[in-house]
Amino acid sequence: MNPDLKHTAVRLRVSLSALMRQLRQTAPVDGIGTARLSALGTLYRRGPMTPTDLAAHERVKLQTLTRLLAELEADGWIVREPDPDDGRRSVLSLTRLGVRQLTSDVQRREASLAAAIDGALTPAQQAQLLKACEALDALTAALGGAVESGTASARAPALARSRRS
């Protein structure tokens, strides 16, 4: 392997890990926890799914999600309905309250990150960072991951599928 490529891979992993750790540490105390945020975000982007499918997408065991899903359901953020194709299974979807809670939390996080970008980077660095996002999207796709757009229009289909309660 090209030593420069290996160095780039190490630097990228270290930098992204440090950024993600810092974002978790600076998340609002009253915000949605990481596990909740991930589960709700998946339901928001991908639409209704079974608990088993959600666990597979989150790469956790179903038993790990059971308590979290019960809490989200008790809080009124998700609803569980019988699967129309198989009554033995259930399908999870976001409620309007769940969408509002998720959207509010994400907007706070994005505003905090935008303020840090504005305060720490020059306009030229900001443009470079935006360009680097394209490269990160290409890496995500190359590693077999779905590249999710950050635009509201990309989230609209999932929002339209969410339960209106």
C-alpha positions in Angstrom: 0.0 0.0 0.0 1.2 3.5 -0.8 2.5 5.0 2.4 0.8 8.3 1.6 -2.5 6.6 1.3 -2.0 4.8 4.6 -1.1 8.0 6.3 -4.2 9.7 4.8 -6.4 6.8 6.0 -5.0 7.1 9.5 -5.3 10.9 9.6 -8.9 10.7 8.4 -9.9 8.1 10.9 -8.3 10.0 13.8 -9.7 13.3 12.7 -13.2 12.0 12.2 -13.1 10.1 15.5 -12.0 13.2 17.4 -14.7 15.4 15.8 -17.4 12.8 16.5 -16.3 12.5 20.1 -16.3 16.3 20.5 -19.8 16.6 19.0 -21.1 13.9 21.4 -19.5 15.7 24.4 -20.9 19.1 23.4 -24.4 17.8 22.7 -27.0 19.6 24.8 -27.6 17.9 28.2 -31.4 18.0 27.5 -30.9 16.7 23.9 -31.7 13.3 22.5 -29.1 10.7 23.5 -26.9 9.1 20.8 -28.8 5.8 20.7 -32.2 7.5 20.5 -30.9 10.0 17.9 -29.6 7.1 15.7 -32.8 5.0 15.9 -35.1 8.0 15.3 -32.9 9.3 12.5 -33.0 5.9 10.8 -36.8 5.8 11.0 -36.9 9.4 9.7 -34.7 8.8 6.7 -35.7 5.2 5.8 -39.4 5.2 6.9 -41.3 2.6 8.9 -39.6 -0.7 9.5 -39.8 -3.7 11.8 -37.7 -3.7 15.0 -35.6 -6.5 13.5 -34.8 -4.4 10.4 -34.0 -1.4 12.6 -31.7 -3.5 14.8 -29.9 -4.8 11.6 -29.6 -1.3 10.3 -28.2 0.0 13.6 -25.9 -3.1 13.8 -27.1 -4.1 17.3 -29.0 -7.1 18.6 -32.7 -6.8 18.8 -32.6 -7.3 22.6 -30.4 -4.2 22.8 -33.1 -2.1 21.2 -36.0 -3.5 23.1 -35.8 -1.1 26.1 -35.0 1.9 23.9 -38.0 1.2 21.7 -40.2 0.8 24.7 -39.0 4.2 26.0 -39.6 5.9 22.7 -43.0 4.4 22.4 -43.9 5.4 26.0 -42.7 9.0 25.2 -45.0 9.1 22.2 -42.1 9.5 19.7 -42.7 6.2 17.8 -45.7 4.0 17.3 -45.8 0.3 16.8 -48.5 -1.1 14.5 -49.1 -4.7 13.2 -47.3 -5.5 10.0 -50.0 -5.7 7.2 -48.1 -8.6 5.6 -47.5 -10.6 8.8 -49.6 -9.9 11.8 -47.0 -11.6 14.1 -44.6 -8.7 13.4 -44.9 -5.0 14.1 -43.8 -2.0 12.2 -42.3 1.1 13.8 -42.8 4.6 12.6 -42.2 8.1 13.9 -45.1 10.1 15.3 -45.4 13.9 14.7 -44.0 14.4 18.2 -41.0 12.2 17.3 -40.4 14.1 14.2 -40.5 17.4 16.1 -38.2 16.2 18.8 -35.7 14.8 16.3 -35.8 17.9 14.1 -35.4 20.2 17.0 -32.4 18.3 18.4 -30.7 18.0 15.0 -31.2 21.7 14.3 -29.6 22.6 17.6 -26.6 20.3 16.8 -26.2 21.7 13.3 -26.4 25.3 14.6 -23.6 24.6 17.1 -21.5 23.0 14.4 -22.1 25.8 12.0 -21.1 28.3 14.7 -17.9 26.4 15.2 -17.1 26.3 11.5 -17.8 30.0 11.2 -15.6 30.8 14.2 -12.7 28.5 13.5 -12.3 28.4 9.7 -11.6 31.1 7.2 -14.0 31.4 4.2 -11.5 29.5 2.0 -11.3 26.7 4.6 -15.1 26.6 4.8 -15.2 26.1 1.0 -12.5 23.4 1.3 -14.5 21.7 4.0 -17.6 21.7 1.8 -15.6 20.2 -1.1 -14.2 17.6 1.3 -17.7 16.5 2.1 -18.0 15.3 -1.5 -14.9 13.2 -1.1 -16.3 11.8 2.2 -19.6 10.9 0.4 -17.6 9.1 -2.3 -15.6 7.2 0.4 -18.9 6.2 2.1 -20.3 4.9 -1.1 -17.1 3.0 -1.9 -17.3 1.3 1.5 -20.8 0.2 0.7 -22.7 2.8 2.7 -25.6 4.9 1.6 -24.9 8.6 1.1 -27.6 10.6 2.7 -28.2 14.1 1.5 -28.4 16.8 4.2 -31.2 18.6 2.4 -34.8 18.9 3.6 -36.1 17.6 0.3 -34.2 14.4 0.8 -35.9 13.9 4.1 -39.4 14.7 2.8 -40.3 11.1 1.7 -39.6 9.7 5.1 -41.5 12.5 6.7 -44.5 11.9 4.5 -44.5 8.2 5.5 -44.3 9.0 9.3 -47.5 8.6 11.3 -49.6 11.6 11.7 -50.3 11.2 15.5 
